[in-house]
Amino acid sequence: MLPRLTEKWMVPSIESLISAKEKNKENFSRYSAEAIEHARGVQKYMLYYSLKDMKELQM
């Protein structure tokens, strides 16, 4: 399913969610930064704060 995603931020954001579930801090940080870097506008804002909260709560 990942190859069908069209936006550059989508794949890294999903990969960061998978990494969080697996408690893999290195991959979570890398994919989160990549997703935020590629996003723009409201999506960038939402990713930034959602992933920040997820990192603080689960990691």
N, C-alpha and C positions, 0 to 999 in steps of 0.2 A: 504494500500500500504506500510506503514512503516515496517510491519513485514517482507516484502520481501527484504528489503535492507540488503546487506551482510556485508558491512564494518562497523566497530564500530563507525566511525565518522559521518556516513551519517544521522542517525536518530537524534542525537543531533544538527547537523547543520540545518536540516529542522525545528526542534523544535525552534531553535534560530531565524530563519526567521519568523516563525509564531508569536513568542513572540514579535519580532520587529514590525511586522504589527499591533499587538494588543497593542503596547506601554507598554509592561510589562517588566520593566527594570530588575527585579529580575530574572525572568525566562530567559531573554535574556542573562544576564551575566553568569548564571549557565550553560545553554546549550552551549553557545559559548566556555566557558572554557573546557567543556567536549569534544566538537568536536575537539578543537585544541589539547587537551591532547592525544586523540586517533589517530590523523592523523600523517603522517610521510612525510618527503621529501617535494616535491613541493606542495602537497595538504595541508600540514601544513602551509606552507608559504602563500598560497593563502587564506586559511581560516583566518589566523591571520590578514592579512591586509584588507581583504574584510569585516570581521566582525568589525574590529576596525573602519574602515571608516563608516560603517553603524551605529555604535553606536554614532559616532561624528555627523553625519548628521541628524539622525532621532530621537535621544533620547535627 
